[in-house]
């Protein structure tokens, strides 16, 4: 399952926890555990949003409802 998750990250680069749970038909808590393993392996990272600089004041942003966003880490070749 971790390989399938990583493959999806290679396609999309950035994915929310809810999208991953829906895509793999998996409970969000179980998916979070798998994502933590990929984080521990330094393959993906959690994106921390800082909405202070946003002109909409965190009310109009598409990430307001889903702040659990993860992205594929770029490693030097």
PyMOL Python script that loads the backbone (N, CA, C, O; Angstrom):
from pymol import cmd

cmd.read_pdbstr("""\
ATOM      1  N   UNK A   1       0.829  -1.197   0.000  1.00  0.00           N
ATOM      2  CA  UNK A   1       0.000   0.000   0.000  1.00  0.00           C
ATOM      3  C   UNK A   1       0.871   1.258   0.000  1.00  0.00           C
ATOM      4  O   UNK A   1       0.525   2.242  -0.654  1.00  0.00           O
ATOM      5  N   UNK A   2       2.002   1.243   0.727  1.00  0.00           N
ATOM      6  CA  UNK A   2       2.883   2.410   0.750  1.00  0.00           C
ATOM      7  C   UNK A   2       3.423   2.733  -0.643  1.00  0.00           C
ATOM      8  O   UNK A   2       3.570   3.900  -1.005  1.00  0.00           O
ATOM      9  N   UNK A   3       3.715   1.696  -1.411  1.00  0.00           N
ATOM     10  CA  UNK A   3       4.214   1.904  -2.771  1.00  0.00           C
ATOM     11  C   UNK A   3       3.133   2.555  -3.632  1.00  0.00           C
ATOM     12  O   UNK A   3       3.430   3.438  -4.437  1.00  0.00           O
ATOM     13  N   UNK A   4       1.890   2.127  -3.468  1.00  0.00           N
ATOM     14  CA  UNK A   4       0.780   2.714  -4.226  1.00  0.00           C
ATOM     15  C   UNK A   4       0.574   4.178  -3.836  1.00  0.00           C
ATOM     16  O   UNK A   4       0.322   5.024  -4.694  1.00  0.00           O
ATOM     17  N   UNK A   5       0.681   4.470  -2.553  1.00  0.00           N
ATOM     18  CA  UNK A   5       0.536   5.854  -2.087  1.00  0.00           C
ATOM     19  C   UNK A   5       1.654   6.713  -2.669  1.00  0.00           C
ATOM     20  O   UNK A   5       1.409   7.815  -3.160  1.00  0.00           O
ATOM     21  N   UNK A   6       2.873   6.204  -2.613  1.00  0.00           N
ATOM     22  CA  UNK A   6       4.016   6.939  -3.148  1.00  0.00           C
ATOM     23  C   UNK A   6       3.884   7.159  -4.657  1.00  0.00           C
ATOM     24  O   UNK A   6       4.254   8.219  -5.163  1.00  0.00           O
ATOM     25  N   UNK A   7       3.369   6.181  -5.365  1.00  0.00           N
ATOM     26  CA  UNK A   7       3.144   6.328  -6.810  1.00  0.00           C
ATOM     27  C   UNK A   7       2.149   7.445  -7.101  1.00  0.00           C
ATOM     28  O   UNK A   7       2.329   8.214  -8.044  1.00  0.00           O
ATOM     29  N   UNK A   8       1.098   7.531  -6.287  1.00  0.00           N
ATOM     30  CA  UNK A   8       0.118   8.603  -6.465  1.00  0.00           C
ATOM     31  C   UNK A   8       0.758   9.966  -6.203  1.00  0.00           C
ATOM     32  O   UNK A   8       0.469  10.936  -6.903  1.00  0.00           O
ATOM     33  N   UNK A   9       1.628  10.035  -5.192  1.00  0.00           N
ATOM     34  CA  UNK A   9       2.340  11.284  -4.925  1.00  0.00           C
ATOM     35  C   UNK A   9       3.227  11.670  -6.104  1.00  0.00           C
ATOM     36  O   UNK A   9       3.359  12.854  -6.414  1.00  0.00           O
ATOM     37  N   UNK A  10       3.828  10.700  -6.756  1.00  0.00           N
ATOM     38  CA  UNK A  10       4.686  10.996  -7.906  1.00  0.00           C
ATOM     39  C   UNK A  10       3.871  11.562  -9.063  1.00  0.00           C
ATOM     40  O   UNK A  10       4.382  12.354  -9.856  1.00  0.00           O
ATOM     41  N   UNK A  11       2.616  11.162  -9.162  1.00  0.00           N
ATOM     42  CA  UNK A  11       1.721  11.690 -10.201  1.00  0.00           C
ATOM     43  C   UNK A  11       1.213  13.085  -9.859  1.00  0.00           C
ATOM     44  O   UNK A  11       1.237  13.988 -10.696  1.00  0.00           O
ATOM     45  N   UNK A  12       0.755  13.251  -8.624  1.00  0.00           N
ATOM     46  CA  UNK A  12       0.060  14.485  -8.236  1.00  0.00           C
ATOM     47  C   UNK A  12       0.919  15.486  -7.475  1.00  0.00           C
ATOM     48  O   UNK A  12       0.585  16.671  -7.443  1.00  0.00           O
ATOM     49  N   UNK A  13       2.001  15.051  -6.870  1.00  0.00           N
ATOM     50  CA  UNK A  13       2.933  15.880  -6.077  1.00  0.00           C
ATOM     51  C   UNK A  13       2.363  16.334  -4.735  1.00  0.00           C
ATOM     52  O   UNK A  13       3.042  16.217  -3.715  1.00  0.00           O
ATOM     53  N   UNK A  14       1.136  16.848  -4.711  1.00  0.00           N
ATOM     54  CA  UNK A  14       0.516  17.348  -3.486  1.00  0.00           C
ATOM     55  C   UNK A  14      -0.884  16.757  -3.365  1.00  0.00           C
ATOM     56  O   UNK A  14      -1.676  16.802  -4.307  1.00  0.00           O
ATOM     57  N   UNK A  15      -1.182  16.191  -2.165  1.00  0.00           N
ATOM     58  CA  UNK A  15      -2.469  15.512  -1.971  1.00  0.00           C
ATOM     59  C   UNK A  15      -2.940  15.728  -0.532  1.00  0.00           C
ATOM     60  O   UNK A  15      -2.128  15.768   0.392  1.00  0.00           O
ATOM     61  N   UNK A  16      -4.234  15.864  -0.353  1.00  0.00           N
ATOM     62  CA  UNK A  16      -4.793  16.004   0.996  1.00  0.00           C
ATOM     63  C   UNK A  16      -5.054  14.626   1.603  1.00  0.00           C
ATOM     64  O   UNK A  16      -5.204  13.628   0.897  1.00  0.00           O
ATOM     65  N   UNK A  17      -5.103  14.607   2.916  1.00  0.00           N
ATOM     66  CA  UNK A  17      -5.404  13.373   3.639  1.00  0.00           C
ATOM     67  C   UNK A  17      -6.777  12.845   3.230  1.00  0.00           C
ATOM     68  O   UNK A  17      -6.945  11.641   3.034  1.00  0.00           O
ATOM     69  N   UNK A  18      -7.745  13.725   3.102  1.00  0.00           N
ATOM     70  CA  UNK A  18      -9.093  13.272   2.736  1.00  0.00           C
ATOM     71  C   UNK A  18      -9.119  12.688   1.324  1.00  0.00           C
ATOM     72  O   UNK A  18      -9.801  11.691   1.085  1.00  0.00           O
ATOM     73  N   UNK A  19      -8.386  13.294   0.383  1.00  0.00           N
ATOM     74  CA  UNK A  19      -8.324  12.744  -0.977  1.00  0.00           C
ATOM     75  C   UNK A  19      -7.667  11.367  -0.991  1.00  0.00           C
ATOM     76  O   UNK A  19      -8.116  10.466  -1.698  1.00  0.00           O
ATOM     77  N   UNK A  20      -6.605  11.209  -0.209  1.00  0.00           N
ATOM     78  CA  UNK A  20      -5.938   9.905  -0.125  1.00  0.00           C
ATOM     79  C   UNK A  20      -6.873   8.853   0.460  1.00  0.00           C
ATOM     80  O   UNK A  20      -6.945   7.730  -0.039  1.00  0.00           O
ATOM     81  N   UNK A  21      -7.583   9.220   1.514  1.00  0.00           N
ATOM     82  CA  UNK A  21      -8.511   8.283   2.154  1.00  0.00           C
ATOM     83  C   UNK A  21      -9.605   7.847   1.191  1.00  0.00           C
ATOM     84  O   UNK A  21      -9.965   6.671   1.147  1.00  0.00           O
ATOM     85  N   UNK A  22     -10.127   8.782   0.429  1.00  0.00           N
ATOM     86  CA  UNK A  22     -11.166   8.461  -0.554  1.00  0.00           C
ATOM     87  C   UNK A  22     -10.596   7.604  -1.673  1.00  0.00           C
ATOM     88  O   UNK A  22     -11.193   6.597  -2.054  1.00  0.00           O
ATOM     89  N   UNK A  23      -9.446   7.999  -2.201  1.00  0.00           N
ATOM     90  CA  UNK A  23      -8.831   7.282  -3.322  1.00  0.00           C
ATOM     91  C   UNK A  23      -8.556   5.820  -2.969  1.00  0.00           C
ATOM     92  O   UNK A  23      -8.823   4.922  -3.768  1.00  0.00           O
ATOM     93  N   UNK A  24      -8.019   5.588  -1.765  1.00  0.00           N
ATOM     94  CA  UNK A  24      -7.654   4.230  -1.360  1.00  0.00           C
ATOM     95  C   UNK A  24      -8.731   3.545  -0.518  1.00  0.00           C
ATOM     96  O   UNK A  24      -8.528   2.440  -0.015  1.00  0.00           O
ATOM     97  N   UNK A  25      -9.887   4.219  -0.369  1.00  0.00           N
ATOM     98  CA  UNK A  25     -11.008   3.660   0.409  1.00  0.00           C
ATOM     99  C   UNK A  25     -10.527   3.180   1.777  1.00  0.00           C
ATOM    100  O   UNK A  25     -10.761   2.042   2.181  1.00  0.00           O
ATOM    101  N   UNK A  26      -9.843   4.094   2.475  1.00  0.00           N
ATOM    102  CA  UNK A  26      -9.222   3.791   3.761  1.00  0.00           C
ATOM    103  C   UNK A  26      -9.622   4.848   4.781  1.00  0.00           C
ATOM    104  O   UNK A  26      -9.774   6.022   4.446  1.00  0.00           O
ATOM    105  N   UNK A  27      -9.787   4.425   6.014  1.00  0.00           N
ATOM    106  CA  UNK A  27     -10.074   5.326   7.121  1.00  0.00           C
ATOM    107  C   UNK A  27      -8.956   6.366   7.241  1.00  0.00           C
ATOM    108  O   UNK A  27      -7.786   6.041   7.038  1.00  0.00           O
ATOM    109  N   UNK A  28      -9.305   7.603   7.565  1.00  0.00           N
ATOM    110  CA  UNK A  28      -8.322   8.688   7.660  1.00  0.00           C
ATOM    111  C   UNK A  28      -7.244   8.391   8.699  1.00  0.00           C
ATOM    112  O   UNK A  28      -6.080   8.731   8.485  1.00  0.00           O
ATOM    113  N   UNK A  29      -7.606   7.764   9.822  1.00  0.00           N
ATOM    114  CA  UNK A  29      -6.606   7.438  10.847  1.00  0.00           C
ATOM    115  C   UNK A  29      -5.606   6.408  10.346  1.00  0.00           C
ATOM    116  O   UNK A  29      -4.411   6.516  10.622  1.00  0.00           O
ATOM    117  N   UNK A  30      -6.082   5.419   9.617  1.00  0.00           N
ATOM    118  CA  UNK A  30      -5.187   4.408   9.048  1.00  0.00           C
ATOM    119  C   UNK A  30      -4.287   5.038   7.992  1.00  0.00           C
ATOM    120  O   UNK A  30      -3.097   4.731   7.919  1.00  0.00           O
ATOM    121  N   UNK A  31      -4.853   5.914   7.181  1.00  0.00           N
ATOM    122  CA  UNK A  31      -4.061   6.594   6.156  1.00  0.00           C
ATOM    123  C   UNK A  31      -3.006   7.479   6.805  1.00  0.00           C
ATOM    124  O   UNK A  31      -1.872   7.547   6.329  1.00  0.00           O
ATOM    125  N   UNK A  32      -3.368   8.150   7.880  1.00  0.00           N
ATOM    126  CA  UNK A  32      -2.418   9.006   8.595  1.00  0.00           C
ATOM    127  C   UNK A  32      -1.223   8.191   9.087  1.00  0.00           C
ATOM    128  O   UNK A  32      -0.086   8.658   9.022  1.00  0.00           O
ATOM    129  N   UNK A  33      -1.470   6.991   9.574  1.00  0.00           N
ATOM    130  CA  UNK A  33      -0.379   6.119  10.030  1.00  0.00           C
ATOM    131  C   UNK A  33       0.559   5.767   8.881  1.00  0.00           C
ATOM    132  O   UNK A  33       1.777   5.736   9.055  1.00  0.00           O
ATOM    133  N   UNK A  34      -0.007   5.502   7.716  1.00  0.00           N
ATOM    134  CA  UNK A  34       0.827   5.182   6.550  1.00  0.00           C
ATOM    135  C   UNK A  34       1.617   6.406   6.094  1.00  0.00           C
ATOM    136  O   UNK A  34       2.782   6.289   5.712  1.00  0.00           O
ATOM    137  N   UNK A  35       0.989   7.570   6.136  1.00  0.00           N
ATOM    138  CA  UNK A  35       1.691   8.796   5.762  1.00  0.00           C
ATOM    139  C   UNK A  35       2.838   9.079   6.724  1.00  0.00           C
ATOM    140  O   UNK A  35       3.897   9.552   6.312  1.00  0.00           O
ATOM    141  N   UNK A  36       2.626   8.791   8.000  1.00  0.00           N
ATOM    142  CA  UNK A  36       3.692   8.982   8.986  1.00  0.00           C
ATOM    143  C   UNK A  36       4.904   8.116   8.670  1.00  0.00           C
ATOM    144  O   UNK A  36       6.041   8.539   8.885  1.00  0.00           O
ATOM    145  N   UNK A  37       4.673   6.912   8.161  1.00  0.00           N
ATOM    146  CA  UNK A  37       5.792   6.044   7.763  1.00  0.00           C
ATOM    147  C   UNK A  37       6.564   6.663   6.601  1.00  0.00           C
ATOM    148  O   UNK A  37       7.794   6.613   6.574  1.00  0.00           O
ATOM    149  N   UNK A  38       5.845   7.246   5.642  1.00  0.00           N
ATOM    150  CA  UNK A  38       6.510   7.897   4.507  1.00  0.00           C
ATOM    151  C   UNK A  38       7.240   9.166   4.942  1.00  0.00           C
ATOM    152  O   UNK A  38       8.283   9.507   4.384  1.00  0.00           O
ATOM    153  N   UNK A  39       6.697   9.859   5.932  1.00  0.00           N
ATOM    154  CA  UNK A  39       7.377  11.032   6.494  1.00  0.00           C
ATOM    155  C   UNK A  39       8.658  10.587   7.192  1.00  0.00           C
ATOM    156  O   UNK A  39       9.710  11.203   7.017  1.00  0.00           O
ATOM    157  N   UNK A  40       8.571   9.519   7.983  1.00  0.00           N
ATOM    158  CA  UNK A  40       9.750   8.995   8.687  1.00  0.00           C
ATOM    159  C   UNK A  40      10.849   8.574   7.717  1.00  0.00           C
ATOM    160  O   UNK A  40      12.034   8.662   8.039  1.00  0.00           O
ATOM    161  N   UNK A  41      10.458   8.120   6.540  1.00  0.00           N
ATOM    162  CA  UNK A  41      11.432   7.709   5.517  1.00  0.00           C
ATOM    163  C   UNK A  41      11.911   8.903   4.689  1.00  0.00           C
ATOM    164  O   UNK A  41      12.700   8.742   3.757  1.00  0.00           O
ATOM    165  N   UNK A  42      11.429  10.103   5.035  1.00  0.00           N
ATOM    166  CA  UNK A  42      11.813  11.349   4.374  1.00  0.00           C
ATOM    167  C   UNK A  42      11.400  11.384   2.901  1.00  0.00           C
ATOM    168  O   UNK A  42      12.110  11.940   2.064  1.00  0.00           O
ATOM    169  N   UNK A  43      10.250  10.786   2.592  1.00  0.00           N
ATOM    170  CA  UNK A  43       9.756  10.751   1.214  1.00  0.00           C
ATOM    171  C   UNK A  43       8.681  11.800   0.943  1.00  0.00           C
ATOM    172  O   UNK A  43       8.566  12.313  -0.169  1.00  0.00           O
ATOM    173  N   UNK A  44       7.894  12.111   1.977  1.00  0.00           N
ATOM    174  CA  UNK A  44       6.861  13.140   1.857  1.00  0.00           C
ATOM    175  C   UNK A  44       6.956  14.060   3.061  1.00  0.00           C
ATOM    176  O   UNK A  44       7.654  13.764   4.030  1.00  0.00           O
ATOM    177  N   UNK A  45       6.247  15.181   2.989  1.00  0.00           N
ATOM    178  CA  UNK A  45       6.203  16.093   4.126  1.00  0.00           C
ATOM    179  C   UNK A  45       4.818  16.710   4.251  1.00  0.00           C
ATOM    180  O   UNK A  45       4.084  16.840   3.271  1.00  0.00           O
ATOM    181  N   UNK A  46       4.481  17.085   5.478  1.00  0.00           N
ATOM    182  CA  UNK A  46       3.224  17.765   5.766  1.00  0.00           C
ATOM    183  C   UNK A  46       3.439  19.242   5.481  1.00  0.00           C
ATOM    184  O   UNK A  46       4.458  19.808   5.876  1.00  0.00           O
ATOM    185  N   UNK A  47       2.495  19.866   4.804  1.00  0.00           N
ATOM    186  CA  UNK A  47       2.599  21.292   4.497  1.00  0.00           C
ATOM    187  C   UNK A  47       1.898  22.068   5.601  1.00  0.00           C
ATOM    188  O   UNK A  47       0.722  21.843   5.887  1.00  0.00           O
ATOM    189  N   UNK A  48       2.633  22.980   6.212  1.00  0.00           N
ATOM    190  CA  UNK A  48       2.055  23.855   7.229  1.00  0.00           C
ATOM    191  C   UNK A  48       1.667  25.167   6.572  1.00  0.00           C
ATOM    192  O   UNK A  48       2.511  25.848   5.990  1.00  0.00           O
ATOM    193  N   UNK A  49       0.402  25.520   6.665  1.00  0.00           N
ATOM    194  CA  UNK A  49      -0.093  26.737   6.048  1.00  0.00           C
ATOM    195  C   UNK A  49      -0.018  27.891   7.021  1.00  0.00           C
ATOM    196  O   UNK A  49      -0.403  27.770   8.184  1.00  0.00           O
ATOM    197  N   UNK A  50       0.482  29.010   6.533  1.00  0.00           N
ATOM    198  CA  UNK A  50       0.513  30.236   7.303  1.00  0.00           C
ATOM    199  C   UNK A  50      -0.392  31.223   6.578  1.00  0.00           C
ATOM    200  O   UNK A  50       0.003  31.826   5.580  1.00  0.00           O
ATOM    201  N   UNK A  51      -1.588  31.378   7.078  1.00  0.00           N
ATOM    202  CA  UNK A  51      -2.587  32.197   6.385  1.00  0.00           C
ATOM    203  C   UNK A  51      -2.489  33.677   6.725  1.00  0.00           C
ATOM    204  O   UNK A  51      -3.305  34.470   6.256  1.00  0.00           O
ATOM    205  N   UNK A  52      -1.510  34.062   7.530  1.00  0.00           N
ATOM    206  CA  UNK A  52      -1.432  35.463   7.945  1.00  0.00           C
ATOM    207  C   UNK A  52      -1.187  36.412   6.780  1.00  0.00           C
ATOM    208  O   UNK A  52      -1.638  37.557   6.819  1.00  0.00           O
ATOM    209  N   UNK A  53      -0.486  35.968   5.749  1.00  0.00           N
ATOM    210  CA  UNK A  53      -0.174  36.839   4.629  1.00  0.00           C
ATOM    211  C   UNK A  53      -1.247  36.867   3.561  1.00  0.00           C
ATOM    212  O   UNK A  53      -1.116  37.576   2.563  1.00  0.00           O
ATOM    213  N   UNK A  54      -2.282  36.119   3.758  1.00  0.00           N
ATOM    214  CA  UNK A  54      -3.333  36.001   2.749  1.00  0.00           C
ATOM    215  C   UNK A  54      -4.311  37.168   2.864  1.00  0.00           C
ATOM    216  O   UNK A  54      -4.697  37.557   3.967  1.00  0.00           O
ATOM    217  N   UNK A  55      -4.699  37.711   1.747  1.00  0.00           N
ATOM    218  CA  UNK A  55      -5.620  38.849   1.758  1.00  0.00           C
ATOM    219  C   UNK A  55      -7.041  38.468   2.157  1.00  0.00           C
ATOM    220  O   UNK A  55      -7.819  39.324   2.577  1.00  0.00           O
ATOM    221  N   UNK A  56      -7.384  37.187   2.027  1.00  0.00           N
ATOM    222  CA  UNK A  56      -8.748  36.777   2.374  1.00  0.00           C
ATOM    223  C   UNK A  56      -8.901  36.471   3.858  1.00  0.00           C
ATOM    224  O   UNK A  56     -10.009  36.191   4.313  1.00  0.00           O
ATOM    225  N   UNK A  57      -7.810  36.517   4.623  1.00  0.00           N
ATOM    226  CA  UNK A  57      -7.896  36.289   6.062  1.00  0.00           C
ATOM    227  C   UNK A  57      -8.347  34.890   6.422  1.00  0.00           C
ATOM    228  O   UNK A  57      -9.061  34.705   7.407  1.00  0.00           O
ATOM    229  N   UNK A  58      -7.944  33.908   5.646  1.00  0.00           N
ATOM    230  CA  UNK A  58      -8.264  32.496   5.892  1.00  0.00           C
ATOM    231  C   UNK A  58      -9.759  32.196   5.811  1.00  0.00           C
ATOM    232  O   UNK A  58     -10.233  31.264   6.461  1.00  0.00           O
ATOM    233  N   UNK A  59     -10.490  32.949   5.044  1.00  0.00           N
ATOM    234  CA  UNK A  59     -11.910  32.659   4.892  1.00  0.00           C
ATOM    235  C   UNK A  59     -12.261  32.236   3.479  1.00  0.00           C
ATOM    236  O   UNK A  59     -13.296  31.605   3.260  1.00  0.00           O
ATOM    237  N   UNK A  60     -11.418  32.572   2.520  1.00  0.00           N
ATOM    238  CA  UNK A  60     -11.745  32.252   1.144  1.00  0.00           C
ATOM    239  C   UNK A  60     -10.793  31.257   0.505  1.00  0.00           C
ATOM    240  O   UNK A  60     -10.955  30.903  -0.663  1.00  0.00           O
ATOM    241  N   UNK A  61      -9.812  30.808   1.253  1.00  0.00           N
ATOM    242  CA  UNK A  61      -8.789  29.907   0.721  1.00  0.00           C
ATOM    243  C   UNK A  61      -9.356  28.505   0.515  1.00  0.00           C
ATOM    244  O   UNK A  61     -10.176  28.036   1.305  1.00  0.00           O
ATOM    245  N   UNK A  62      -8.917  27.849  -0.540  1.00  0.00           N
ATOM    246  CA  UNK A  62      -9.398  26.491  -0.820  1.00  0.00           C
ATOM    247  C   UNK A  62      -8.875  25.476   0.181  1.00  0.00           C
ATOM    248  O   UNK A  62      -9.388  24.358   0.245  1.00  0.00           O
ATOM    249  N   UNK A  63      -7.867  25.838   0.963  1.00  0.00           N
ATOM    250  CA  UNK A  63      -7.299  24.905   1.932  1.00  0.00           C
ATOM    251  C   UNK A  63      -7.897  25.064   3.326  1.00  0.00           C
ATOM    252  O   UNK A  63      -7.506  24.340   4.241  1.00  0.00           O
ATOM    253  N   UNK A  64      -8.830  25.985   3.509  1.00  0.00           N
ATOM    254  CA  UNK A  64      -9.394  26.240   4.830  1.00  0.00           C
ATOM    255  C   UNK A  64     -10.018  24.991   5.427  1.00  0.00           C
ATOM    256  O   UNK A  64      -9.801  24.693   6.601  1.00  0.00           O
ATOM    257  N   UNK A  65     -10.783  24.263   4.643  1.00  0.00           N
ATOM    258  CA  UNK A  65     -11.478  23.091   5.160  1.00  0.00           C
ATOM    259  C   UNK A  65     -10.593  21.860   5.247  1.00  0.00           C
ATOM    260  O   UNK A  65     -10.930  20.913   5.958  1.00  0.00           O
ATOM    261  N   UNK A  66      -9.479  21.850   4.547  1.00  0.00           N
ATOM    262  CA  UNK A  66      -8.631  20.665   4.532  1.00  0.00           C
ATOM    263  C   UNK A  66      -7.177  21.085   4.652  1.00  0.00           C
ATOM    264  O   UNK A  66      -6.485  21.268   3.651  1.00  0.00           O
ATOM    265  N   UNK A  67      -6.721  21.236   5.887  1.00  0.00           N
ATOM    266  CA  UNK A  67      -5.345  21.671   6.100  1.00  0.00           C
ATOM    267  C   UNK A  67      -4.376  20.511   6.208  1.00  0.00           C
ATOM    268  O   UNK A  67      -3.181  20.737   6.398  1.00  0.00           O
ATOM    269  N   UNK A  68      -4.843  19.279   6.094  1.00  0.00           N
ATOM    270  CA  UNK A  68      -3.958  18.119   6.120  1.00  0.00           C
ATOM    271  C   UNK A  68      -3.495  17.820   4.703  1.00  0.00           C
ATOM    272  O   UNK A  68      -3.994  16.905   4.047  1.00  0.00           O
ATOM    273  N   UNK A  69      -2.529  18.611   4.245  1.00  0.00           N
ATOM    274  CA  UNK A  69      -1.991  18.483   2.896  1.00  0.00           C
ATOM    275  C   UNK A  69      -0.561  17.964   2.996  1.00  0.00           C
ATOM    276  O   UNK A  69       0.216  18.394   3.849  1.00  0.00           O
ATOM    277  N   UNK A  70      -0.235  17.040   2.115  1.00  0.00           N
ATOM    278  CA  UNK A  70       1.095  16.436   2.096  1.00  0.00           C
ATOM    279  C   UNK A  70       1.672  16.574   0.701  1.00  0.00           C
ATOM    280  O   UNK A  70       0.939  16.602  -0.287  1.00  0.00           O
ATOM    281  N   UNK A  71       3.004  16.660   0.629  1.00  0.00           N
ATOM    282  CA  UNK A  71       3.632  16.752  -0.691  1.00  0.00           C
ATOM    283  C   UNK A  71       4.851  15.853  -0.756  1.00  0.00           C
ATOM    284  O   UNK A  71       5.482  15.536   0.252  1.00  0.00           O
ATOM    285  N   UNK A  72       5.152  15.461  -1.966  1.00  0.00           N
ATOM    286  CA  UNK A  72       6.318  14.643  -2.245  1.00  0.00           C
ATOM    287  C   UNK A  72       7.559  15.499  -2.045  1.00  0.00           C
ATOM    288  O   UNK A  72       7.625  16.626  -2.535  1.00  0.00           O
ATOM    289  N   UNK A  73       8.547  14.964  -1.325  1.00  0.00           N
ATOM    290  CA  UNK A  73       9.791  15.707  -1.123  1.00  0.00           C
ATOM    291  C   UNK A  73      10.673  15.558  -2.347  1.00  0.00           C
ATOM    292  O   UNK A  73      10.744  14.490  -2.955  1.00  0.00           O
ATOM    293  N   UNK A  74      11.332  16.625  -2.692  1.00  0.00           N
ATOM    294  CA  UNK A  74      12.267  16.620  -3.812  1.00  0.00           C
ATOM    295  C   UNK A  74      13.669  16.405  -3.257  1.00  0.00           C
ATOM    296  O   UNK A  74      14.161  17.206  -2.463  1.00  0.00           O
ATOM    297  N   UNK A  75      14.301  15.331  -3.675  1.00  0.00           N
ATOM    298  CA  UNK A  75      15.657  15.034  -3.224  1.00  0.00           C
ATOM    299  C   UNK A  75      16.636  15.310  -4.353  1.00  0.00           C
ATOM    300  O   UNK A  75      16.354  15.001  -5.511  1.00  0.00           O
ATOM    301  N   UNK A  76      17.789  15.893  -4.022  1.00  0.00           N
ATOM    302  CA  UNK A  76      18.784  16.135  -5.068  1.00  0.00           C
ATOM    303  C   UNK A  76      19.255  14.830  -5.698  1.00  0.00           C
ATOM    304  O   UNK A  76      19.358  13.803  -5.026  1.00  0.00           O
ATOM    305  N   UNK A  77      19.533  14.882  -6.970  1.00  0.00           N
ATOM    306  CA  UNK A  77      19.951  13.675  -7.699  1.00  0.00           C
ATOM    307  C   UNK A  77      21.429  13.459  -7.557  1.00  0.00           C
ATOM    308  O   UNK A  77      21.967  12.494  -8.100  1.00  0.00           O
TER     309      UNK A  77
END
""", "prot")
cmd.dss("prot")
cmd.show_as("cartoon", "prot")
cmd.util.cbc("prot")
cmd.orient("prot")
